[in-house]
Amino acid sequence: MKTKPMPMRKKQGGAILVVALMFLVAITLYTISSMRSSNISLFMAQNEESKVAAAQAAQALADAIVASPASTPVVGDTGYTACTAGETGCNRNDLPVTDPVLASEVANNYLQARVERTGATFRPPPRAVSTSLDKFSSASFRVTTTFDRVDDGLGREQISEGVLVLVPKQ
């Protein structure tokens, strides 16, 4: 019995291996790029969330101050300033904050507030206010609140609002 001789194998150059490695490198680079892009998007979303939270905290304190008549006492002349504890350059540092969450933020020095008397001492209320002009005068205030947690990476926001208080004439 005769055996057939085995045909000689041709040498392979490995071209498929090189092409496959190039595809793997390209896919790896694309994946790394996508991961970096998603991390940047995550940081942008966190920054936006911190900005909104800072603005909401400052606005909450401004709303609490405007809602409390004790925060806008009609005393002193133009420039008379009432502040939360720890503020400098104020005539008094006992601005009341009744909300426990806001009071905690003020105590930790994350929120500050200033209420400054502006304008003339007393003036007639604007015509848009539905009241008898001979019974009331008005006093105006500027309420400025600041949320500052930059050291914690949570941002800084400052809000100023004008407040008009009607004062009964005596």
Number of C-alpha atoms within 10 A of each C-alpha: 3 4 5 6 6 6 6 6 6 6 6 7 8 8 8 10 10 11 11 11 11 12 12 12 12 11 12 12 12 11 12 11 12 12 12 11 11 12 12 12 12 12 11 12 12 14 15 14 14 18 15 15 17 23 19 15 22 26 21 15 27 22 14 15 24 20 11 13 11 12 19 24 14 19 11 11 15 16 16 16 23 24 24 23 17 14 14 11 10 18 13 15 17 13 19 17 19 11 12 9 11 19 17 13 15 19 14 10 17 19 24 25 27 25 28 23 25 18 14 11 16 17 14 15 21 12 9 6 9 8 13 11 14 10 12 17 19 19 24 22 24 19 25 21 27 23 26 20 16 11 8 7 11 19 19 19 22 17 17 16 14 14 17 15 17 19 16 10 11 5
